[in-house]
Amino acid sequence: MAEIVQINAVRPEPEFIRRACALLEAGELVGVPTETVYGIACDPAHLEKLYAAKERDRGKPIARLAASLEQVKALGADFGKHGRALAEKYWPGPLTLVLDTPDGPTGFRVPDHAVPLALARAFGKPIALTSANKSGGADAVSAQEAFQTLENQVALFLDSFPSLGKKPSTVVQCLPAACECKRATRENGIKILREGAVPKAEIERMFL
């Protein structure tokens, strides 16, 4: 049966982080709070379990939760000029950057919340993370809401009380450095795939 544990949102208890990491390494799903909506995480090697729990189309990619920009770079992600500028301004924060990697375009986010940061840091590499709901359903903003929907699929829910943002991250695709034009513009440098917590107009103003 799934378990909910109360975890400190500012100084996460190491024993809970270690338990969550052990479950991820064993191929289990873990519920994770963020500063936007509540999420469920897994080892990227076990994505099938995450797709099944969400009843999500396998053709829809799942982003990665990272502890730092360095963790993302270690996977060979190409930020390009636009991605670097956005990461420097909005990470940690509610912005997912879709970057070119050796495995194809992949979304990455460094959240502004101590719990997921501690989890990704302890895991040692980016973790697959998506919203804790059934595909097409309302986003969960607390461990309790996620538990009601995904109780039987998730091994552990880390609970640091309801999310503050309640909007998902904004998703921006960035061209790799090799494809950038000499003059950066919003048309040829980035593509906003989903407007969320960071306003579209605010991002576009950076590249006018």
Buried (B, 14 or more C-beta within 10 A) or exposed (E): EBEBBEBEBEEBBEEBBEBBBBBBEEEBBBBBBBBBBBBBBBBBEBBEBBBEBBEBEEEEBBBBBBBBBEBBBEBEBBBBBBBBBBBEEBBBBBBBBBBBBEEEEBBBBBBBBBBBBBBBBBBEBBBBBBBBBBEEEEBBBBBBBBBEBBEEBBBBBBBBEBBEBEBBBBBBBBBBBEEBEEEBEBEBBBEBEEBBBBEBEEBBEBBE
